[in-house]
Amino acid sequence: MDTFGVDGGSLEFMVRGNGPPLLLVHGSIFADPWESMLSHGDLLADYQIIRYHRRGYGGSSPAAPGRTLGHEGADAIALLDHLGTERANVVGHSLAANIVLQAAIDAPNRFSTMSLLEPGMFTVPAAAGMGKALGAVAQVYESGDHRQAMLLFLGGPRGAEMMAQLEGKLPPGAADAAVADTPALFGLDLPAGSSWVLDEGAARSLHVPTLLGLGSDTSPVYEETHTALSTLLPDAEQLAVADSGHFLHVEQPEQVATSLAAFLRRHR
């Protein structure tokens, strides 16, 4: 991957293909979750794919304390600036879907479309008990058992089982990379994600074609967030992904890629 300097640090990025730019922003745990999805739907053939590692992931600079989702969104815009890309389609998963939404609010003219796969807001009713549960997981991390902390965050008691199911659809070494990146998960993603509050008025004013993706077997937090954003965002379309949990683009890559490609064609 290449690197570029940004706001006191550097980020790894990769660009391949030709066509309209398609920026992919990864969520927590896995920095490289896109390969299976990109092998379907002619995404690689039809688009210029732009990927990067957020701060604290892979070889990008560590995340400084106190960063917000606004800072994370600014990094995505800085990458577009570095590449001379005026507007791009953008896809974000989980926390990164929140990052994309904040970036679109802060820089509304930079995205042609946005695809938000399973965003999750701590402000929905189902998230009421998450703070206590995540605090217990954070204690495991602080004890030094980073692997167990990562697995508990991934799937609670079923974390190891979920990792085994996902690992076959991720690049080799994904589990070890996730363990190495746990400082970003607990030092940046959880504090920034839990303190983020969506500006609902700004969201209502966004007129960016939006694809909202939801797995059929996901948790109530993501279901309630999906419902809230469906009401708030004026140009939202729905994507229901069958036989999938939270990592829908990894679990059902062909279904997600085909639907994403169709959405992008409609708004090309």
C-alpha positions as CSV (number, residue, x, y, z in Angstrom):
1,M,0.0,0.0,0.0
2,D,1.0,3.6,-0.5
3,T,1.0,6.2,2.2
4,F,0.3,9.9,2.5
5,G,0.7,12.5,5.2
6,V,-2.3,13.9,7.0
7,D,-2.9,16.0,10.1
8,G,0.2,15.0,12.0
9,G,0.3,11.4,10.8
10,S,0.1,9.1,7.8
11,L,-2.4,6.8,6.3
12,E,-2.0,3.7,4.1
13,F,-4.1,3.6,1.0
14,M,-4.5,1.6,-2.2
15,V,-6.1,2.6,-5.5
16,R,-6.9,0.2,-8.4
17,G,-9.1,0.1,-11.4
18,N,-10.6,2.8,-13.6
19,G,-14.0,4.6,-13.6
20,P,-16.0,6.6,-11.1
21,P,-14.2,6.6,-7.7
22,L,-15.6,4.3,-5.1
23,L,-14.1,5.0,-1.6
24,L,-14.4,2.1,0.9
25,V,-14.1,2.9,4.7
26,H,-13.6,0.0,7.0
27,G,-15.2,-0.3,10.4
28,S,-13.8,-1.7,13.6
29,I,-11.8,-5.0,14.0
30,F,-11.1,-5.8,10.3
31,A,-9.1,-3.3,8.3
32,D,-9.4,-5.3,5.0
33,P,-12.9,-6.8,4.8
34,W,-13.6,-5.9,1.2
35,E,-11.9,-8.5,-1.1
36,S,-14.7,-11.0,-1.2
37,M,-17.3,-8.3,-2.0
38,L,-15.1,-6.8,-4.7
39,S,-14.9,-10.1,-6.6
40,H,-18.6,-9.8,-7.5
41,G,-20.8,-7.3,-9.3
42,D,-18.1,-6.0,-11.6
43,L,-17.1,-3.5,-9.0
44,L,-13.4,-3.8,-9.8
45,A,-14.1,-3.6,-13.6
46,D,-16.4,-0.6,-13.4
47,Y,-15.0,1.6,-10.7
48,Q,-11.8,3.1,-9.3
49,I,-11.6,1.4,-5.9
50,I,-10.0,3.5,-3.2
51,R,-9.3,1.8,0.2
52,Y,-7.3,2.9,3.2
53,H,-6.5,2.0,6.7
54,R,-8.0,4.3,9.3
55,R,-5.7,5.5,12.1
56,G,-4.5,2.7,14.3
57,Y,-5.1,0.0,11.7
58,G,-2.5,-1.7,9.7
59,G,0.5,0.5,9.0
60,S,-1.3,3.8,9.4
61,S,-0.3,6.2,12.3
62,P,-1.7,5.4,15.7
63,A,-4.8,7.2,16.8
64,A,-4.3,10.1,19.2
65,P,-6.6,10.3,22.2
66,G,-9.6,12.5,21.9
67,R,-10.2,11.9,18.2
68,T,-13.9,12.1,17.1
69,L,-15.8,10.7,14.2
70,G,-15.5,14.2,12.7
71,H,-11.7,13.8,12.7
72,E,-12.1,10.4,11.1
73,G,-14.3,11.8,8.4
74,A,-11.8,14.5,7.7
75,D,-9.2,11.8,7.1
76,A,-11.4,10.4,4.3
77,I,-11.8,13.8,2.8
78,A,-8.1,14.4,3.0
79,L,-7.5,11.2,1.1
80,L,-9.8,12.4,-1.7
81,D,-7.9,15.7,-1.7
82,H,-4.6,13.9,-1.9
83,L,-5.8,11.9,-5.0
84,G,-7.3,15.0,-6.6
85,T,-10.8,13.4,-6.4
86,E,-13.5,16.0,-6.3
87,R,-16.4,13.6,-5.7
88,A,-16.6,9.9,-4.9
89,N,-19.1,7.2,-4.2
90,V,-18.5,6.0,-0.6
91,V,-19.2,2.9,1.4
92,G,-18.9,2.5,5.1
93,H,-19.6,-0.4,7.5
94,S,-20.7,-0.2,11.1
95,L,-18.7,2.6,12.8
96,A,-17.4,3.7,9.4
97,A,-21.0,4.2,8.2
98,N,-21.3,6.7,11.0
99,I,-18.0,8.2,9.9
100,V,-19.3,8.5,6.3
101,L,-22.5,10.1,7.5
102,Q,-20.6,12.7,9.6
103,A,-18.2,13.4,6.6
104,A,-21.2,13.9,4.3
105,I,-22.7,16.4,6.8
106,D,-19.3,18.2,7.1
107,A,-18.5,18.1,3.4
108,P,-21.8,17.6,1.6
109,N,-20.5,18.1,-1.9
110,R,-17.8,15.5,-1.9
111,F,-20.0,12.3,-2.2
112,S,-22.0,11.3,-5.2
113,T,-23.7,8.5,-3.3
114,M,-23.2,6.9,0.1
115,S,-23.8,3.3,1.1
116,L,-24.2,2.8,4.9
117,L,-23.9,-0.9,5.9
118,E,-25.2,-1.5,9.4
119,P,-24.6,1.8,11.1
120,G,-25.1,1.7,14.8
121,M,-25.9,4.7,17.0
122,F,-25.5,4.6,20.8
123,T,-28.6,7.0,21.0
124,V,-31.2,4.4,20.0
125,P,-33.2,2.7,22.8
126,A,-31.6,-0.8,22.2
127,A,-28.2,0.7,23.0
128,A,-29.1,1.5,26.6
129,G,-27.2,-1.4,28.1
130,M,-24.2,-1.4,25.8
131,G,-22.1,0.9,27.9
132,K,-21.9,-1.6,30.8
133,A,-21.3,-4.6,28.5
134,L,-18.5,-2.8,26.6
135,G,-17.0,-1.7,29.9
136,A,-16.6,-5.3,30.9
137,V,-14.9,-6.1,27.6
138,A,-12.6,-3.1,28.0
139,Q,-11.5,-4.5,31.3
140,V,-10.4,-7.7,29.6
141,Y,-8.5,-5.5,27.1
142,E,-6.8,-3.5,29.9
143,S,-5.8,-6.8,31.5
144,G,-3.6,-7.5,28.5
145,D,-5.7,-10.2,26.9
146,H,-6.2,-8.4,23.6
147,R,-7.3,-11.5,21.6
148,Q,-10.0,-12.4,24.1
149,A,-11.2,-8.8,24.2
150,M,-11.4,-8.6,20.4
151,L,-13.4,-11.8,20.3
152,L,-15.8,-10.7,23.0
153,F,-16.4,-7.5,21.1
154,L,-16.9,-9.4,17.9
155,G,-19.5,-11.8,19.2
156,G,-19.6,-12.1,23.0
157,P,-19.4,-15.7,24.2
158,R,-19.7,-16.8,20.5
159,G,-16.7,-14.6,19.4
160,A,-14.4,-17.4,18.6
161,E,-17.1,-19.2,16.6
162,M,-17.9,-16.0,14.7
163,M,-14.2,-15.4,13.9
164,A,-13.9,-18.9,12.5
165,Q,-16.9,-18.4,10.3
166,L,-15.7,-15.0,9.0
167,E,-12.0,-15.9,8.7
168,G,-12.5,-18.0,5.6
169,K,-13.9,-15.0,3.7
170,L,-11.2,-12.5,4.9
171,P,-7.6,-12.2,3.8
172,P,-5.1,-14.6,5.4
173,G,-4.0,-13.4,8.9
174,A,-7.1,-11.4,9.5
175,A,-7.5,-12.7,13.1
176,D,-3.9,-11.8,14.0
177,A,-4.3,-8.4,12.4
178,A,-7.4,-7.8,14.4
179,V,-5.6,-8.5,17.6
180,A,-2.8,-6.2,16.6
181,D,-5.3,-3.4,15.9
182,T,-7.2,-3.7,19.2
183,P,-5.6,-0.5,20.5
184,A,-7.5,1.4,17.8
185,L,-10.7,-0.4,18.6
186,F,-10.6,0.4,22.4
187,G,-8.6,3.6,22.2
188,L,-10.4,5.3,19.3
189,D,-13.5,3.6,17.9
190,L,-15.4,2.9,21.1
191,P,-14.8,6.3,22.7
192,A,-15.5,8.2,19.5
193,G,-18.5,6.0,18.5
194,S,-20.2,6.2,22.0
195,S,-19.8,10.0,22.2
196,W,-21.1,10.7,18.7
197,V,-24.6,12.2,18.3
198,L,-26.1,12.6,14.9
199,D,-27.2,16.1,13.9
200,E,-30.7,15.1,12.8
201,G,-31.4,18.5,11.2
202,A,-28.2,18.2,9.1
203,A,-29.1,14.6,8.2
204,R,-32.5,15.7,7.0
205,S,-30.9,18.3,4.7
206,L,-28.6,15.8,3.0
207,H,-29.7,15.1,-0.6
208,V,-27.2,12.4,-1.4
209,P,-28.6,9.1,-2.8
210,T,-28.1,6.7,0.1
211,L,-28.2,2.9,0.3
212,L,-29.0,1.6,3.8
213,G,-27.9,-2.0,4.3
214,L,-29.2,-4.3,7.1
215,G,-28.5,-8.0,7.7
216,S,-31.5,-10.3,8.4
217,D,-29.9,-11.7,11.6
218,T,-28.4,-8.5,13.1
219,S,-28.9,-7.0,16.5
220,P,-31.6,-4.6,17.7
221,V,-29.2,-1.7,17.8
222,Y,-28.6,-1.8,14.1
223,E,-32.2,-2.5,13.4
224,E,-33.3,0.6,15.3
225,T,-30.6,2.7,13.8
226,H,-31.6,1.6,10.3
227,T,-35.2,2.6,11.0
228,A,-34.2,6.0,12.4
229,L,-32.0,6.8,9.4
230,S,-34.6,5.6,6.9
231,T,-36.9,8.3,8.3
232,L,-34.2,11.0,8.6
233,L,-32.4,10.7,5.2
234,P,-34.5,12.1,2.4
235,D,-32.9,10.0,-0.4
236,A,-32.5,6.6,1.3
237,E,-33.1,3.2,-0.3
238,Q,-33.2,-0.1,1.6
239,L,-31.0,-3.1,1.2
240,A,-32.1,-6.2,3.2
241,V,-29.4,-8.9,3.1
242,A,-30.7,-12.4,3.8
243,D,-28.9,-14.9,6.0
244,S,-26.5,-12.4,7.3
245,G,-25.5,-10.8,10.6
246,H,-23.6,-7.6,11.2
247,F,-20.7,-8.3,8.7
248,L,-23.1,-8.6,5.8
249,H,-20.4,-7.6,3.2
250,V,-18.2,-10.5,4.4
251,E,-21.0,-13.0,5.1
252,Q,-22.9,-12.4,1.9
253,P,-20.4,-10.7,-0.4
254,E,-22.1,-11.5,-3.7
255,Q,-25.5,-10.3,-2.6
256,V,-24.1,-7.1,-1.2
257,A,-21.9,-6.5,-4.3
258,T,-24.7,-7.1,-6.8
259,S,-27.1,-4.8,-4.9
260,L,-24.4,-2.1,-4.5
261,A,-23.5,-2.2,-8.2
262,A,-27.2,-1.9,-9.1
263,F,-27.6,1.1,-6.8
264,L,-24.5,2.8,-8.2
265,R,-25.6,2.3,-11.8
266,R,-29.0,3.9,-11.0
267,H,-27.2,7.0,-9.7
268,R,-24.2,7.1,-12.0
